[in-house]
Amino acid sequence: MIDYLTNWLADIQRNYGVNPTIFAVIYFAGIIPFWLSLYKIIAGLKNRNLKQVRTFSVVLGIIIISPFTYVALFGRNLPFWFWIIAVCVIGYSIYSVIRKIRTAKNIEQ
């Protein structure tokens, strides 16, 4: 297991050109929120709570892209799927903020 982690960290440094320790800390810090988000999404689907599903889908997206955001800022050779997920998360976040602002404006009037 130690050999696998050592090789994985060496591959991170070789492929992405970033500090593998920082990448691993960001990656492993997201494990508990990752599984919690999956649980909450499944529970939301089961209970037909779409607000919970949307919220934890965004959280899950952020958790997935967070170590690769570090690579985007300080490294190279990002996988293509990173850009797809990043655009989706950012796009949905912008859409959600605009929708909330419009709803707040309609309530005030």
N, C-alpha and C positions, 0 to 999 in steps of 0.2 A: 504494500500500500504506500509506503514512504517513497519507494522508487517511482511509483506511478505519479505521485504528487510532484516529485522532483522533476520528472520528465515533463509533466504538464506545465509547470512553472517555467522551465527552460524553453518550451515551445511558445509560451506566451511572450516571453522576452524576444525570442528569435522572430516570430511571426508579426508581432504588433509593435515592437520597439518600445515597450513601456516597462516600468518597474513591476515585476511579477508579484511582489509581495503586496503592493498597494492594490493591484488588480484582484488578487486572491481575497484580500480583506473585504473589498467592496462586494465581490462575488459571494463569499460565504456569509456576509452580513445580511444578505437578502434571502437566505434560505427559509427562515421562519416566516417572514412576511409573504414570501412566495407561496408557501403551503397554506398559510392563513387566507390569502387572497383566493386561492383555488377553492378552499372550503367555503368561503363566503359566497363565491360565484355559484357554486353548486347549490348551496342552501338558498340563495336568492332565486335560482331557477326553480327549485323545488317549491318554494313558497310564492312564486310568481311576483317577486319583488324586483322589478326591473331597475329601480333606482339603485338598489344594492348591487345588482349585477354590473351596471354601468360604472359605478364608483370603484368597485374592486377590480374591474377590467382595466381601468386606467392605472390603478395602483400596481397591478400585475405587469402592465406594459412598462411602467417606470422601473420596476424592479428588474425586469429582463434587460432593459437597455442601459441601466446605470453603470455596470462595469465597462460596457462598450462606449459609453459617453466619455469615460476616462480615456479610452483609447482614441476617441475622436479628437479630444483636446490635446493629448500629449503623444500620440503614436501614429501608426500608419496601418494600411491594409485591412480596413474594416470589412466585415462580411456584408454582402448586399442586403440581407434580411434586416440588419440593424437599421438601415435607412428607411425601409418600408415600415417597420414598427415605430420608429421615431416620428415619421411623418403622420402616421395614424394617431399616435398619442397626442402629439402637438396639435394636429388638426381638430381632434375631438375636444381637446381642452379649450381651444379658441372658440369653437362652436358653442360649447357649454357656457362659457363666460358671456358671449354675446347674447345667448338665449336668456340667461339670468338677468342681464342688464335690461333687455327688452321687457321682461316680465315685471321687473321692478318699476320701470317707467310706466307701464300700463296700470299698475296698482296705484301709483301716485296720482294719476290723472283721473 
